[in-house]
């Protein structure tokens, strides 16, 4: 008889978990509080009435209509601004006779405390940005170059499309860089339909006073983009509180305090890339741990490491990075290695140079984690070699006669790939020697006390 696994939530992480359970011969039973599945990626209404109900729920601060569109409840601890209750009293009365759709075309004030880097979904040449940037060769260079050099390159590239300072979007000095993907925002700012403002200082009944002293008059609606509160209401304390601390989740999946690995948290991560690719790998790993095919360290060791790390963070010795977004390829490789599904680029260059070329220089798509190990797929190689063809196929709906064919992405890789590969190999050798030298010097200079702490 197959072992039964409870899957809580039928969002994309839940659906991936169900499939991975079935792949491993387990019997999944899914619990979903709404009457549909898909989570954040589900949208079942397209009419103006449906849209209006969603916006009204935001206006009246009830969010009841939003519960069926999200796996996570909206954050209830909204920012507390001076005289906020005056505006809400006015707004709730106004909302009863208000159709937001009629006001979307009007002017919008966008308030931000820190600013953000705005990414476009298309890159140079019109290629998908995520496919162009998510490459092992770029990831390798990013690991070798100093962060100050990387930040400078990134700043120059992002300002090529438009100067963020001119648009009021540049990051406040000393603040952590944030990224948003939005193709329309710069155009809306340029056209005047959106006006960038500093953080809100206080509200009046119909206006908002900003920290730079300016006032937004006759405001009809305020939307607090405060994000979500992540919680596990179906757990008991203290286990509930522990699971919300990512520092106590081994590789962001397994709670550290469980004697037996009978619980996995899937999708509770921030990632610099598609979270769906990570949740699938997490589920593949978790199901194999449940079956006893993969092992994780004992709970005593995991709790000791997490507790020590927490203490170092509280003392200011270590920086808390648990809420930072994880590097896409590094994290996926880490989880894939746990199940033996991580591709070896050097081995591929010896066995299949053409495939290795695409794996290293091409987009790092989930196909790469189906080349070897459990869940190996015979079609993965061909899928990797033809992924650009499928990406561009939907665009070729009009035949242009006598057109000059532009150089393809593969052409550029063939021209520049060899020099880049040679440079990469040199950097590997150089960096390994450099890091060894730095490590030896640090060990000679750091006191034995500090070494014992780390």
C-alpha positions as CSV (number, residue, x, y, z in Angstrom):
1,X,0.0,0.0,0.0
2,X,1.3,3.4,-1.0
3,X,2.3,5.9,1.7
4,X,-0.1,8.8,2.0
5,X,1.1,12.4,1.9
6,X,-1.0,15.4,2.8
7,X,-0.5,18.4,0.5
8,X,-1.9,21.6,2.0
9,X,-2.8,24.1,-0.6
10,X,-3.6,23.6,-4.3
11,X,-1.5,26.5,-5.6
12,X,1.4,25.9,-8.1
13,X,3.6,24.6,-5.3
14,X,0.8,22.2,-4.2
15,X,0.2,21.0,-7.8
16,X,4.0,20.4,-8.3
17,X,4.0,18.5,-5.0
18,X,1.1,16.3,-6.0
19,X,2.8,15.4,-9.3
20,X,6.1,14.6,-7.6
21,X,4.3,12.4,-5.1
22,X,2.7,10.4,-7.9
23,X,6.0,10.1,-9.7
24,X,7.5,8.5,-6.6
25,X,4.5,6.1,-6.0
26,X,3.1,8.0,-3.1
27,X,-0.6,8.8,-2.5
28,X,-1.2,12.5,-2.2
29,X,-4.3,14.0,-0.6
30,X,-4.7,17.7,-1.2
31,X,-6.5,20.1,1.1
32,X,-7.6,23.5,-0.4
33,X,-9.7,26.1,1.4
34,X,-11.1,27.7,-1.8
35,X,-13.3,26.1,-4.4
36,X,-10.6,26.1,-7.1
37,X,-6.9,25.6,-7.6
38,X,-4.0,27.6,-9.0
39,X,-3.4,30.0,-6.1
40,X,-1.8,33.3,-7.1
41,X,-1.6,32.2,-10.8
42,X,-5.4,31.7,-11.0
43,X,-7.8,34.3,-12.2
44,X,-11.4,33.1,-12.9
45,X,-13.2,36.3,-13.6
46,X,-12.6,38.7,-16.5
47,X,-15.7,40.8,-16.4
48,X,-15.8,44.4,-15.1
49,X,-18.0,43.3,-12.2
50,X,-15.4,40.8,-11.1
51,X,-12.6,43.3,-11.3
52,X,-14.7,45.9,-9.5
53,X,-15.4,43.5,-6.6
54,X,-11.7,42.9,-6.2
55,X,-10.8,46.6,-6.2
56,X,-13.7,47.4,-3.8
57,X,-12.4,44.8,-1.4
58,X,-9.1,46.7,-1.3
59,X,-10.9,50.0,-0.9
60,X,-12.9,49.0,2.1
61,X,-10.0,47.1,3.7
62,X,-11.9,43.8,4.0
63,X,-10.1,41.8,1.3
64,X,-12.8,39.2,1.5
65,X,-13.2,38.9,-2.2
66,X,-9.4,38.4,-2.5
67,X,-9.4,35.2,-0.4
68,X,-10.2,33.0,-3.3
69,X,-7.4,34.5,-5.4
70,X,-4.5,34.0,-3.0
71,X,-3.1,31.1,-1.0
72,X,-1.9,33.6,1.6
73,X,-3.9,36.2,3.6
74,X,-3.2,39.8,3.0
75,X,-1.1,41.5,5.6
76,X,-3.3,43.1,8.2
77,X,-0.7,45.3,9.9
78,X,-1.0,48.2,7.4
79,X,1.4,51.2,7.8
80,X,0.3,53.5,10.5
81,X,0.2,57.1,9.2
82,X,-0.9,60.2,11.1
83,X,-4.6,60.9,10.7
84,X,-5.1,57.8,8.7
85,X,-8.5,57.1,10.2
86,X,-9.9,60.4,8.8
87,X,-9.1,59.3,5.3
88,X,-10.5,55.8,5.8
89,X,-13.8,57.1,7.2
90,X,-14.2,59.3,4.1
91,X,-13.0,56.6,1.8
92,X,-15.4,53.9,3.1
93,X,-18.4,56.2,2.7
94,X,-17.2,57.2,-0.8
95,X,-16.6,53.5,-1.8
96,X,-20.3,52.7,-1.6
97,X,-21.0,54.9,-4.7
98,X,-17.7,54.4,-6.4
99,X,-16.6,52.5,-9.6
100,X,-12.8,52.3,-9.6
101,X,-12.7,51.2,-13.2
102,X,-13.8,54.7,-14.2
103,X,-10.9,56.2,-12.4
104,X,-8.1,54.0,-13.7
105,X,-7.4,56.5,-16.5
106,X,-6.9,59.3,-14.0
107,X,-3.7,60.4,-12.4
108,X,-1.9,58.1,-10.0
109,X,0.5,59.0,-7.3
110,X,3.1,56.2,-6.6
111,X,4.8,56.6,-3.2
112,X,8.0,54.7,-2.5
113,X,10.4,54.8,0.4
114,X,13.4,53.4,-1.3
115,X,12.9,53.3,-5.1
116,X,13.5,50.3,-7.3
117,X,15.2,49.0,-10.4
118,X,12.6,48.5,-13.1
119,X,13.2,45.4,-15.3
120,X,11.6,44.9,-18.7
121,X,10.4,41.5,-19.8
122,X,12.3,41.8,-23.1
123,X,16.0,42.2,-23.4
124,X,18.2,43.5,-26.2
125,X,17.0,42.3,-29.6
126,X,13.6,41.4,-28.1
127,X,14.7,38.2,-26.5
128,X,13.0,37.2,-23.2
129,X,14.9,38.9,-20.4
130,X,14.8,35.9,-18.0
131,X,16.2,33.5,-20.7
132,X,19.0,35.9,-21.6
133,X,20.1,36.7,-18.0
134,X,19.7,33.2,-16.4
135,X,22.8,31.5,-17.8
136,X,25.5,29.5,-16.1
137,X,28.2,31.5,-17.8
138,X,26.8,34.7,-16.5
139,X,26.3,33.1,-13.0
140,X,29.9,32.0,-13.0
141,X,31.2,35.5,-13.9
142,X,28.9,37.0,-11.2
143,X,30.5,34.6,-8.6
144,X,34.0,35.6,-9.5
145,X,33.8,39.4,-10.0
146,X,33.7,41.7,-6.9
147,X,30.2,42.9,-5.9
148,X,31.1,46.5,-6.4
149,X,32.1,45.8,-10.1
150,X,28.9,43.8,-10.6
151,X,26.7,46.5,-9.1
152,X,28.4,49.1,-11.4
153,X,27.8,46.9,-14.5
154,X,24.2,46.3,-13.4
155,X,23.5,50.0,-12.8
156,X,24.8,50.9,-16.3
157,X,22.8,48.2,-18.0
158,X,19.6,49.1,-16.2
159,X,20.0,52.8,-16.9
160,X,20.5,52.1,-20.6
161,X,16.8,51.8,-21.1
162,X,16.0,54.9,-19.1
163,X,17.7,56.9,-16.4
164,X,16.1,55.8,-13.1
165,X,17.1,59.1,-11.4
166,X,15.3,61.2,-14.0
167,X,12.2,59.1,-13.5
168,X,12.3,59.4,-9.7
169,X,12.9,55.6,-9.3
170,X,16.6,55.5,-8.3
171,X,17.5,53.6,-5.1
172,X,17.8,55.7,-2.0
173,X,21.5,55.7,-0.9
174,X,22.2,53.1,1.7
175,X,19.1,51.1,0.9
176,X,19.0,47.5,-0.4
177,X,18.4,47.2,-4.1
178,X,14.9,46.1,-5.1
179,X,13.7,45.0,-8.5
180,X,10.3,45.1,-10.1
181,X,9.3,43.7,-13.5
182,X,7.1,46.3,-15.3
183,X,7.0,47.3,-18.9
184,X,4.5,50.1,-18.6
185,X,5.7,52.1,-15.6
186,X,8.4,54.2,-17.3
187,X,6.0,55.1,-20.1
188,X,3.2,56.0,-17.7
189,X,5.7,58.3,-15.8
190,X,6.8,59.8,-19.1
191,X,3.2,60.5,-20.1
192,X,2.3,61.9,-16.7
193,X,-0.4,59.4,-15.8
194,X,1.8,58.3,-12.9
195,X,3.7,60.7,-10.6
196,X,6.5,59.4,-8.4
197,X,6.4,60.6,-4.8
198,X,8.4,60.1,-1.6
199,X,7.0,58.2,1.4
200,X,3.7,59.4,3.0
201,X,4.1,61.4,6.2
202,X,0.4,61.7,7.1
203,X,-3.2,61.8,5.7
204,X,-5.9,64.3,5.8
205,X,-9.6,63.6,5.0
206,X,-9.0,63.8,1.2
207,X,-5.3,64.3,0.7
208,X,-1.8,62.9,1.6
209,X,1.2,64.8,2.8
210,X,4.5,63.4,1.6
211,X,7.9,63.6,3.4
212,X,9.3,66.1,0.8
213,X,6.6,68.6,1.9
214,X,4.4,68.2,-1.2
215,X,0.7,67.4,-0.9
216,X,-1.5,65.1,-3.0
217,X,-4.9,66.7,-3.2
218,X,-8.3,65.2,-3.9
219,X,-7.2,61.5,-3.5
220,X,-10.1,59.1,-4.2
221,X,-8.4,55.9,-3.2
222,X,-5.3,54.6,-1.4
223,X,-3.9,51.1,-2.0
224,X,-1.3,49.8,0.5
225,X,1.1,47.5,-1.3
226,X,2.2,45.9,1.9
227,X,2.6,42.4,0.6
228,X,1.6,39.2,2.5
229,X,1.8,37.7,5.9
230,X,3.2,34.2,5.7
231,X,1.7,31.9,8.4
232,X,0.9,28.3,9.2
233,X,-2.4,28.5,11.1
234,X,-2.8,24.7,11.0
235,X,0.3,24.2,13.2
236,X,0.5,24.4,16.9
237,X,3.0,26.6,18.8
238,X,6.0,26.6,19.1
239,X,6.3,24.7,15.8
240,X,4.2,27.4,14.1
241,X,6.6,30.2,14.9
242,X,9.6,28.1,14.1
243,X,8.4,27.4,10.6
244,X,8.0,31.1,9.8
245,X,11.7,31.6,10.5
246,X,13.6,30.6,7.3
247,X,16.8,30.3,9.3
248,X,15.3,27.2,10.9
249,X,14.3,25.6,7.6
250,X,17.1,23.3,6.2
251,X,17.7,24.6,2.7
252,X,14.4,26.5,3.0
253,X,12.4,23.2,3.0
254,X,12.7,21.0,6.1
255,X,12.1,22.2,9.7
256,X,15.2,21.7,11.8
257,X,13.5,20.5,15.0
258,X,11.8,17.4,13.6
259,X,13.2,14.0,14.7
260,X,12.0,12.5,11.5
261,X,11.7,14.4,8.2
262,X,7.9,14.0,7.8
263,X,7.2,17.6,6.8
264,X,8.4,19.8,4.0
265,X,7.6,23.5,3.3
266,X,7.5,24.0,-0.5
267,X,7.7,27.5,-2.1
268,X,8.6,29.5,1.0
269,X,11.5,31.2,-0.7
270,X,12.5,34.4,-2.4
271,X,14.3,33.7,-5.6
272,X,16.1,35.7,-8.3
273,X,14.2,33.8,-11.0
274,X,11.2,31.6,-11.6
275,X,10.0,30.2,-8.3
276,X,8.1,27.5,-10.1
277,X,11.4,25.8,-11.2
278,X,12.5,25.8,-7.6
279,X,9.3,24.4,-6.1
280,X,9.4,21.5,-8.5
281,X,12.9,20.6,-7.4
282,X,12.0,21.1,-3.7
283,X,9.1,18.7,-4.2
284,X,11.2,16.1,-6.0
285,X,13.7,16.2,-3.1
286,X,11.0,16.1,-0.4
287,X,9.3,13.1,-1.8
288,X,12.5,11.2,-2.0
289,X,13.3,12.1,1.6
290,X,9.9,10.8,2.7
291,X,10.6,7.5,0.9
292,X,14.0,7.2,2.6
293,X,15.9,7.5,-0.6
294,X,17.6,10.7,0.4
295,X,18.9,11.6,3.8
296,X,19.2,15.0,5.6
297,X,21.3,15.7,8.7
298,X,19.9,14.8,12.1
299,X,17.7,17.4,13.8
300,X,20.1,17.9,16.7
301,X,22.8,19.1,14.3
302,X,20.4,21.2,12.3
303,X,19.0,22.9,15.4
304,X,22.4,23.5,16.8
305,X,23.6,25.2,13.6
306,X,20.4,27.3,13.2
307,X,20.5,28.4,16.9
308,X,24.1,29.3,16.7
309,X,23.5,31.3,13.5
310,X,20.6,33.1,15.1
311,X,22.7,34.1,18.1
312,X,25.5,35.4,15.9
313,X,22.9,37.5,14.0
314,X,21.5,38.9,17.3
315,X,25.0,39.9,18.4
316,X,25.7,41.6,15.1
317,X,28.5,39.3,14.2
318,X,26.7,37.9,11.2
319,X,24.3,39.5,8.8
320,X,20.8,38.1,8.5
321,X,20.3,37.0,4.9
322,X,17.3,34.7,5.4
323,X,15.0,37.2,3.8
324,X,17.3,38.0,0.9
325,X,16.4,36.5,-2.5
326,X,18.5,33.5,-3.3
327,X,20.6,33.2,-6.5
328,X,18.5,31.2,-9.0
329,X,21.1,28.8,-10.4
330,X,23.0,28.3,-7.2
331,X,19.9,27.3,-5.2
332,X,18.5,25.0,-7.9
333,X,21.9,23.3,-8.3
334,X,22.1,22.9,-4.5
335,X,18.7,21.1,-4.3
336,X,19.3,19.1,-7.5
337,X,22.6,17.9,-6.0
338,X,20.6,16.4,-3.1
339,X,18.8,14.1,-5.4
340,X,21.6,13.5,-7.9
341,X,20.0,15.6,-10.7
342,X,22.6,18.3,-11.0
343,X,24.2,18.3,-14.5
344,X,28.0,18.2,-14.6
345,X,29.2,20.7,-17.2
346,X,32.8,19.4,-17.4
347,X,31.5,15.8,-17.9
348,X,29.0,17.0,-20.6
349,X,31.9,18.7,-22.5
350,X,33.6,15.4,-22.7
351,X,30.6,13.3,-23.6
352,X,28.3,15.7,-25.5
353,X,30.1,19.0,-26.4
354,X,27.0,20.5,-28.2
355,X,24.7,19.9,-25.2
356,X,27.4,21.1,-22.8
357,X,27.7,24.3,-24.9
358,X,23.9,25.0,-24.6
359,X,23.8,24.1,-20.9
360,X,26.7,26.5,-20.0
361,X,26.0,29.4,-22.4
362,X,22.3,28.9,-23.0
363,X,19.3,29.6,-20.7
364,X,19.3,27.6,-17.5
365,X,15.8,26.1,-17.8
366,X,14.3,23.2,-15.8
367,X,15.2,20.8,-18.6
368,X,18.7,20.8,-17.3
369,X,17.6,19.0,-14.1
370,X,16.1,16.2,-16.2
371,X,19.3,15.1,-17.9
372,X,20.6,12.8,-15.1
373,X,19.4,11.2,-11.9
374,X,16.0,10.3,-10.7
375,X,13.3,11.7,-13.0
376,X,15.6,11.7,-16.0
377,X,13.8,12.5,-19.2
378,X,14.9,11.2,-22.5
379,X,13.6,14.3,-24.3
380,X,15.6,16.7,-22.1
381,X,18.5,17.0,-24.5
382,X,16.5,17.8,-27.5
383,X,14.3,20.2,-25.5
384,X,17.5,22.1,-24.4
385,X,18.8,22.3,-28.0
386,X,15.5,23.5,-29.4
387,X,14.2,25.8,-26.7
388,X,15.1,29.0,-28.6
389,X,13.1,27.7,-31.6
390,X,10.0,27.2,-29.5
391,X,10.5,30.5,-27.8
392,X,10.5,32.4,-31.1
393,X,8.0,30.2,-33.0
394,X,4.9,32.1,-31.7
395,X,6.4,35.4,-33.0
396,X,6.8,34.2,-36.6
397,X,3.2,34.9,-37.7
398,X,4.1,37.1,-40.6
399,X,6.5,36.1,-43.4
400,X,8.7,39.1,-44.4
401,X,10.0,38.6,-48.0
402,X,13.5,39.6,-48.9
403,X,14.4,40.5,-45.4
404,X,17.9,40.4,-44.1
405,X,18.2,37.6,-41.5
406,X,19.6,39.1,-38.3
407,X,22.4,37.2,-36.5
408,X,20.9,34.7,-34.1
409,X,21.7,34.2,-30.5
410,X,23.5,31.0,-31.3
411,X,25.6,32.8,-33.9
412,X,26.9,35.2,-31.2
413,X,27.6,32.3,-28.9
414,X,29.6,30.6,-31.6
415,X,31.7,33.7,-32.3
416,X,32.2,34.8,-28.6
417,X,31.8,31.5,-26.9
418,X,35.3,30.1,-27.2
419,X,37.0,33.3,-25.9
420,X,34.5,33.4,-23.0
421,X,35.0,29.8,-22.2
422,X,38.8,30.2,-22.2
423,X,38.5,33.3,-20.0
424,X,36.2,31.4,-17.7
425,X,38.7,28.6,-17.3
426,X,41.5,31.1,-16.6
427,X,39.3,32.8,-14.0
428,X,38.5,29.5,-12.3
429,X,42.2,28.7,-11.9
430,X,43.1,32.3,-10.9
431,X,40.2,32.6,-8.5
432,X,40.9,29.3,-6.8
433,X,44.5,30.3,-6.2
434,X,43.3,33.8,-5.0
435,X,40.7,32.5,-2.6
436,X,43.2,29.9,-1.2
437,X,45.7,32.8,-0.6
438,X,43.1,34.9,1.1
439,X,42.0,32.1,3.3
440,X,45.5,31.3,4.4
441,X,46.2,34.9,5.1
442,X,43.0,35.3,7.1
443,X,43.7,32.2,9.2
444,X,47.1,33.7,10.1
445,X,45.6,37.0,11.1
446,X,42.3,36.1,12.8
447,X,42.5,35.2,16.4
448,X,41.8,31.6,17.5
449,X,38.7,32.9,19.4
450,X,37.0,34.2,16.3
451,X,37.9,31.1,14.3
452,X,36.3,29.0,16.9
453,X,33.1,31.1,16.7
454,X,32.8,30.5,13.0
